Amino acid sequence: MTTLTLGYSPCPNDTYIFGALALGLVRPPGMTFDIRLADVQTLNEWAQAGTLDVTKLSFAALLTPEVTAHYDLLEVGAALGRNCGPLVVARESFSADTLRNKRIVTPGRLTTAHLLIRLFTNDAPVAAELPFERIMPAVVNGDYDAGVIIHESRFVYPTFGLTRILDLGMWWEQSTGLPLPLGGIAVRRTLDATQREQISQALRESLAYADAHPTAVQPYIAAHAQEMAADVQAQHIALYVNAFTRDLGDEGRRAIAALRRHAQGLSDPVQR
């Protein structure tokens, strides 16, 4: 029996995908997983260090040579789509054209959200990075002029009294005509072809189980969600778990390639 370390975030789309595996409802033959849950920036940092065998990570992190030295992307499990991008929010409305001159906080330098705001502002410096659940309170408190929010935050920011300045996903789609690649599942390059296919199949089976038996994985999703409202969790899953999650396909691969091309125009794609 082979045991592989597996990392993903506590966000509803990830726990939906991996829930059946975590609960033992799907059992891949000859393989078990030692599961580690962490926020997306931590997962990205672990990927740079090659910490885990299988991991969720941001597509922006895949631009770094440290990550590509350790990992290859799987075709299943991605968060990629339309109308699902990070939002820039603030306490008061102002023109998105002035963001270059604002103090902006993001969910981490290796996240796709961080990369997108740098692309939009033509590589303007970012003021700070915080775990995603701390961004809205920090903006409300006036610590920063604006925040780039991800995950469940996009559904609840009005309850914090915040206003949307920019939809980075919409901007990306209008600029490229492609869906936005946010994150994917990567496997350690030292794993052989058989192991990679077993992992991919395990993810497909776990996802299919959740699709067929959503109530079976719902308690696992709710136990880890930052936003506890069931309707918000459902919206999150409906938005981020889609056809691209089941298979990247040609359009998904083209979207990832486009993100790489755009990032090459930055002074240092993810380190700043």
C-alpha positions as CSV (number, residue, x, y, z in Angstrom):
1,M,0.0,0.0,0.0
2,T,1.4,3.4,-1.1
3,T,0.7,6.4,1.1
4,L,1.0,9.8,-0.6
5,T,0.8,13.2,1.0
6,L,-2.1,15.3,-0.4
7,G,-2.8,19.0,0.2
8,Y,-5.8,21.1,-0.6
9,S,-7.6,24.1,0.8
10,P,-10.6,24.1,3.2
11,C,-12.6,26.0,0.6
12,P,-15.9,24.3,-0.5
13,N,-14.8,23.5,-4.1
14,D,-11.8,21.6,-2.8
15,T,-13.5,19.8,0.0
16,Y,-16.3,18.9,-2.5
17,I,-13.8,17.4,-4.9
18,F,-11.8,15.5,-2.3
19,G,-14.5,14.9,0.3
20,A,-15.3,11.3,-0.8
21,L,-11.6,10.4,-0.7
22,A,-11.2,12.1,2.7
23,L,-14.2,10.3,4.1
24,G,-13.2,6.9,2.8
25,L,-16.2,6.7,0.4
26,V,-13.8,6.2,-2.5
27,R,-10.8,4.0,-1.9
28,P,-8.2,3.8,-4.7
29,P,-6.7,0.3,-4.9
30,G,-3.2,0.1,-3.4
31,M,-3.1,3.8,-2.5
32,T,-3.9,5.9,0.6
33,F,-3.6,9.6,1.2
34,D,-2.2,11.6,4.1
35,I,-4.3,14.7,3.9
36,R,-3.0,18.2,4.8
37,L,-5.4,21.2,4.6
38,A,-4.0,24.7,4.3
39,D,-4.7,28.1,2.8
40,V,-3.8,28.6,-0.9
41,Q,-0.7,30.7,-0.2
42,T,0.7,28.1,2.2
43,L,0.0,25.3,-0.4
44,N,1.9,27.4,-3.0
45,E,4.9,27.8,-0.7
46,W,4.9,24.1,0.1
47,A,4.8,23.5,-3.7
48,Q,7.9,25.6,-4.2
49,A,9.6,23.5,-1.5
50,G,8.3,20.2,-3.1
51,T,6.7,19.3,0.3
52,L,3.7,17.2,-0.9
53,D,3.2,14.4,-3.4
54,V,-0.1,15.7,-4.7
55,T,-1.2,19.3,-4.1
56,K,-3.7,22.0,-5.0
57,L,-1.9,25.2,-6.1
58,S,-2.4,28.4,-7.9
59,F,-1.7,28.5,-11.6
60,A,0.4,31.6,-10.9
61,A,2.7,29.3,-8.7
62,L,3.2,27.1,-11.7
63,L,5.0,30.0,-13.4
64,T,7.9,29.5,-10.9
65,P,10.8,27.3,-11.8
66,E,10.9,25.9,-8.2
67,V,7.4,24.5,-8.7
68,T,7.8,23.2,-12.2
69,A,11.0,21.5,-11.1
70,H,8.9,19.4,-8.7
71,Y,5.4,19.1,-10.2
72,D,3.3,18.4,-13.3
73,L,-0.3,19.5,-13.7
74,L,-3.2,17.0,-13.8
75,E,-6.0,17.3,-16.2
76,V,-8.6,16.9,-13.5
77,G,-9.5,19.0,-10.4
78,A,-8.9,22.5,-11.7
79,A,-10.6,25.7,-10.6
80,L,-10.9,27.4,-14.0
81,G,-13.9,29.1,-15.6
82,R,-15.9,32.2,-16.5
83,N,-17.4,34.7,-14.1
84,C,-15.4,33.3,-11.2
85,G,-12.4,35.7,-10.9
86,P,-11.1,37.6,-7.9
87,L,-12.8,40.9,-7.1
88,V,-11.2,44.1,-5.9
89,V,-13.3,45.7,-3.2
90,A,-13.0,48.9,-1.1
91,R,-15.0,50.9,1.5
92,E,-15.9,53.6,-1.0
93,S,-16.3,53.6,-4.8
94,F,-13.5,54.9,-7.0
95,S,-12.3,54.3,-10.5
96,A,-10.5,51.1,-11.2
97,D,-8.1,53.2,-13.3
98,T,-6.7,54.7,-10.1
99,L,-5.8,51.3,-8.5
100,R,-2.2,51.7,-9.5
101,N,-1.9,54.5,-6.9
102,K,-3.8,52.7,-4.1
103,R,-2.6,50.6,-1.2
104,I,-3.8,47.1,-2.1
105,V,-3.8,43.9,-0.1
106,T,-3.8,40.5,-1.8
107,P,-4.1,36.8,-0.6
108,G,-0.4,36.0,-1.3
109,R,2.3,36.7,-3.8
110,L,2.0,33.2,-5.4
111,T,-1.7,33.4,-5.9
112,T,-3.3,34.0,-9.3
113,A,-5.2,36.9,-7.7
114,H,-2.0,38.6,-6.8
115,L,-0.7,38.0,-10.4
116,L,-3.9,39.4,-11.9
117,I,-3.8,42.7,-10.0
118,R,-0.2,43.2,-11.0
119,L,-1.2,42.6,-14.6
120,F,-4.1,45.1,-14.4
121,T,-2.0,47.8,-12.7
122,N,1.0,47.4,-15.1
123,D,3.2,45.9,-12.3
124,A,2.4,48.4,-9.6
125,P,3.7,47.3,-6.2
126,V,1.3,45.6,-3.9
127,A,1.1,47.0,-0.3
128,A,0.7,43.7,1.6
129,E,-0.4,40.1,1.7
130,L,-2.8,38.5,4.1
131,P,-4.7,35.2,4.4
132,F,-7.8,35.6,2.3
133,E,-10.2,35.6,5.3
134,R,-8.4,38.6,6.8
135,I,-8.5,40.8,3.8
136,M,-12.1,42.2,4.1
137,P,-11.8,43.1,7.8
138,A,-8.5,44.8,7.0
139,V,-10.1,46.9,4.3
140,V,-13.1,47.7,6.5
141,N,-10.7,48.9,9.2
142,G,-9.0,51.2,6.7
143,D,-5.7,49.5,6.8
144,Y,-5.7,49.4,3.0
145,D,-7.4,51.2,0.3
146,A,-8.6,48.0,-1.5
147,G,-8.4,44.3,-1.2
148,V,-8.3,41.5,-3.8
149,I,-10.8,38.9,-2.5
150,I,-11.2,35.2,-3.5
151,H,-13.1,32.1,-2.5
152,E,-16.3,32.6,-0.5
153,S,-15.5,36.3,0.0
154,R,-17.0,37.2,-3.4
155,F,-20.4,36.2,-2.2
156,V,-20.4,38.0,1.1
157,Y,-18.4,41.3,0.7
158,P,-21.6,43.5,0.6
159,T,-22.4,42.3,4.2
160,F,-19.1,43.9,5.2
161,G,-20.2,47.2,3.7
162,L,-17.7,47.0,0.9
163,T,-18.2,47.9,-2.8
164,R,-16.8,46.2,-5.9
165,I,-14.2,48.2,-7.7
166,L,-13.2,45.7,-10.3
167,D,-13.9,42.1,-11.4
168,L,-10.5,40.8,-12.4
169,G,-12.0,37.7,-14.0
170,M,-14.3,39.8,-16.2
171,W,-11.3,41.9,-17.2
172,W,-9.3,38.8,-18.0
173,E,-12.1,37.3,-20.1
174,Q,-12.6,40.6,-22.0
175,S,-8.9,41.0,-22.6
176,T,-8.2,37.4,-23.8
177,G,-11.5,35.8,-24.7
178,L,-10.6,32.9,-22.5
179,P,-11.8,31.5,-19.2
180,L,-9.7,32.4,-16.1
181,P,-7.3,29.7,-14.8
182,L,-7.2,30.0,-11.0
183,G,-5.8,26.8,-9.6
184,G,-5.1,23.2,-10.3
185,I,-4.0,19.9,-9.0
186,A,-0.3,18.9,-9.4
187,V,1.6,15.7,-8.8
188,R,5.2,15.2,-8.0
189,R,7.2,14.6,-11.1
190,T,9.0,11.6,-9.6
191,L,5.7,9.6,-9.5
192,D,5.5,7.2,-12.4
193,A,2.8,7.2,-15.1
194,T,0.8,4.4,-13.4
195,Q,0.7,6.3,-10.1
196,R,-0.3,9.5,-11.9
197,E,-3.2,7.8,-13.6
198,Q,-4.3,6.2,-10.3
199,I,-4.3,9.6,-8.7
200,S,-6.3,11.1,-11.6
201,Q,-8.8,8.3,-11.4
202,A,-9.2,8.7,-7.7
203,L,-10.0,12.4,-8.1
204,R,-12.5,11.6,-10.9
205,E,-14.2,9.0,-8.7
206,S,-14.2,11.3,-5.7
207,L,-15.8,14.1,-7.7
208,A,-18.3,11.7,-9.3
209,Y,-19.3,10.5,-5.9
210,A,-19.9,14.0,-4.7
211,D,-21.9,14.8,-7.8
212,A,-24.1,11.7,-7.2
213,H,-24.3,11.9,-3.4
214,P,-23.9,15.6,-2.4
215,T,-25.4,15.1,1.0
216,A,-22.8,12.5,1.9
217,V,-19.9,15.1,1.6
218,Q,-21.8,18.1,2.8
219,P,-20.9,17.7,6.5
220,Y,-17.2,17.5,5.5
221,I,-17.6,20.7,3.4
222,A,-19.4,22.6,6.1
223,A,-16.9,21.5,8.8
224,H,-14.0,23.3,7.0
225,A,-15.7,26.3,5.3
226,Q,-14.8,29.8,6.3
227,E,-18.3,31.0,5.4
228,M,-20.8,28.7,7.2
229,A,-24.0,29.7,5.4
230,A,-25.1,26.6,3.4
231,D,-26.3,28.7,0.5
232,V,-22.9,30.4,0.2
233,Q,-21.2,27.1,0.2
234,A,-23.5,25.9,-2.6
235,Q,-22.9,29.0,-4.7
236,H,-19.1,28.5,-4.2
237,I,-19.3,24.9,-5.4
238,A,-21.6,25.7,-8.3
239,L,-19.2,28.4,-9.5
240,Y,-15.8,26.7,-9.1
241,V,-16.6,23.1,-9.8
242,N,-17.5,22.9,-13.5
243,A,-16.7,21.1,-16.8
244,F,-13.0,22.3,-16.6
245,T,-12.8,20.7,-13.2
246,R,-13.6,17.4,-14.7
247,D,-11.2,17.8,-17.6
248,L,-9.1,20.9,-18.6
249,G,-9.6,20.3,-22.3
250,D,-8.1,22.3,-25.1
251,E,-9.7,25.6,-24.0
252,G,-8.4,25.2,-20.4
253,R,-4.9,24.5,-21.6
254,R,-5.0,27.5,-23.9
255,A,-6.1,29.7,-20.9
256,I,-3.2,28.5,-18.8
257,A,-0.8,29.2,-21.6
258,A,-2.2,32.7,-22.0
259,L,-1.7,33.4,-18.3
260,R,1.9,32.3,-18.7
261,R,2.4,34.6,-21.7
262,H,0.9,37.6,-19.9
263,A,3.0,37.0,-16.8
264,Q,6.2,37.1,-18.9
265,G,5.7,40.8,-19.4
266,L,6.1,41.5,-15.7
267,S,9.4,42.4,-14.2
268,D,9.4,39.3,-12.0
269,P,6.2,37.3,-12.5
270,V,5.5,36.1,-8.9
271,Q,8.2,37.2,-6.5
272,R,7.3,40.9,-6.1
